[in-house]
């Protein structure tokens, strides 16, 4: 079972640095991530998502390849590539993997403009090594599906941050 954690940070740079640190932990096999998205509340009130994977670009590339192959069969590979890329991009645009985008935007709506939230789907974690290192970034837990005891430990672990905790929205 995966655990979902949403942590608010004072700015996008801090959230991106925290996400980068989680990727380092993943390379060291201390954590296994299902998804890690940074949501930024912009000055106009909109929420911008910094996803790991662009499903639109992936769909366009895959569709272009398959379209070319099918186009070769019908002696028109350029038309096949164009149609395939368009269809792949469209299907990729409507595909959502990992954490639901609407959930992330809803969670990030509690942020003030300029703040960012790191939304992480954790499959496995060595918490006694990861949480103390993540405390350097500070942050405030906005949402989680952890047990009350686990959430309290996470909140306590994040309090030691050098950047200070983000005020509760």
C-alpha positions in Angstrom: 0.0 0.0 0.0 1.3 3.5 -0.9 1.2 6.5 1.4 0.3 10.0 0.2 1.9 13.0 1.8 1.4 16.7 0.9 3.9 19.1 2.5 3.8 22.9 2.0 6.9 25.0 1.6 7.5 28.7 1.5 8.5 28.7 -2.2 9.0 26.6 -5.3 12.8 26.4 -5.0 12.5 24.8 -1.5 9.9 22.3 -2.8 12.0 21.4 -5.8 15.1 21.0 -3.6 13.1 18.6 -1.3 11.9 16.6 -4.3 15.5 16.4 -5.6 16.6 15.1 -2.2 13.9 12.4 -2.3 15.3 11.3 -5.7 18.7 11.0 -4.2 17.2 8.8 -1.5 15.5 6.7 -4.1 18.9 6.1 -5.8 20.2 4.9 -2.4 17.1 2.6 -2.0 15.9 4.4 1.1 12.6 5.3 -0.5 10.5 4.1 -3.3 8.4 6.8 -4.9 5.2 6.2 -6.9 5.0 9.9 -7.9 6.4 13.3 -6.7 4.7 16.5 -8.0 5.4 20.1 -7.0 2.3 22.3 -7.0 2.9 26.0 -7.0 0.3 28.6 -6.2 0.8 31.5 -8.6 0.1 35.1 -8.0 -3.1 35.0 -10.1 -4.4 32.2 -7.9 -3.9 29.3 -10.4 -2.0 26.2 -9.4 0.9 25.1 -11.7 1.9 21.4 -11.5 5.5 20.4 -12.1 5.1 16.7 -13.0 7.8 14.1 -13.4 6.5 12.8 -16.7 4.8 14.7 -19.5 2.2 12.2 -20.7 1.4 14.5 -23.7 5.0 14.4 -25.0 5.3 10.7 -24.3 2.1 10.0 -26.1 3.1 12.1 -29.0 6.4 10.3 -29.4 4.9 6.9 -29.0 2.0 7.8 -31.4 4.5 9.2 -34.0 6.5 5.9 -33.9 3.4 3.7 -34.3 1.9 6.1 -36.9 5.1 5.9 -39.0 5.1 2.1 -38.8 1.4 1.9 -39.9 2.1 4.6 -42.5 4.8 2.5 -44.0 2.3 -0.3 -44.6 0.1 2.1 -46.5 3.0 3.8 -48.3 2.6 7.1 -46.6 4.8 7.2 -43.5 4.8 11.0 -43.0 1.0 11.1 -42.9 1.0 8.2 -40.5 3.6 9.8 -38.3 1.6 13.1 -38.2 -1.7 11.4 -37.4 -0.1 9.1 -34.9 1.7 11.9 -33.1 -1.5 13.9 -32.9 -3.6 11.0 -31.6 -0.8 10.0 -29.1 -0.5 13.6 -27.8 -4.3 13.8 -27.4 -4.5 10.5 -25.5 -1.5 11.5 -23.4 -3.1 14.8 -22.5 -6.1 12.9 -21.1 -4.0 10.3 -19.3 -3.1 10.8 -15.6 -0.7 8.6 -13.9 0.4 8.7 -10.2 -1.4 11.2 -8.0 -4.7 12.6 -9.4 -4.1 16.1 -10.7 -7.4 17.3 -9.3 -6.5 16.1 -5.8 -3.2 18.0 -6.0 -4.8 21.2 -7.2 -7.4 20.9 -4.4 -4.7 20.4 -1.8 -2.6 23.3 -3.2 -5.6 25.7 -3.2 -4.9 26.1 0.6 -1.5 27.7 -0.2 -1.0 31.4 -0.4 0.4 32.8 -3.7 4.1 32.0 -4.1 4.0 29.0 -1.8 4.5 25.4 -3.1 3.5 22.0 -2.0 5.4 18.7 -2.6 2.9 15.9 -3.2 4.6 12.5 -2.8 3.2 9.0 -3.2 5.5 6.7 -1.2 5.5 3.0 -1.7 8.3 2.1 0.8 10.5 4.2 3.0 13.2 3.9 5.6 11.7 6.6 7.7 14.4 6.8 10.4 16.9 7.9 7.7 14.7 9.9 5.4 12.7 12.1 7.8 15.7 13.6 9.7 17.4 14.6 6.4 14.2 16.1 5.0 13.9 18.2 8.2 16.5 20.5 6.6 13.8 21.8 4.3 11.2 22.4 7.0 7.6 22.5 5.7 4.1 21.8 7.0 2.1 18.7 6.5 -1.1 19.6 4.7 -2.6 16.2 4.0 -1.7 12.6 4.4 -3.2 9.2 4.7 -0.8 8.1 7.4 -2.0 6.9 10.7 -2.2 9.6 13.4 0.9 8.2 15.1 2.9 8.2 11.8 1.7 11.7 10.9 2.7 13.1 14.3 6.2 11.6 13.9 6.4 13.2 10.4 5.2 16.6 11.7 7.7 16.5 14.6 10.5 15.4 12.2 9.9 18.4 9.9 9.9 21.0 12.7 13.7 21.1 12.7 13.9 22.8 9.3 16.4 25.6 8.8 13.9 27.4 6.5 11.2 27.3 9.2 7.8 25.9 8.9 5.2 27.3 6.6 2.3 28.8 8.5 -0.8 26.5 8.5 -3.1 27.8 5.7 
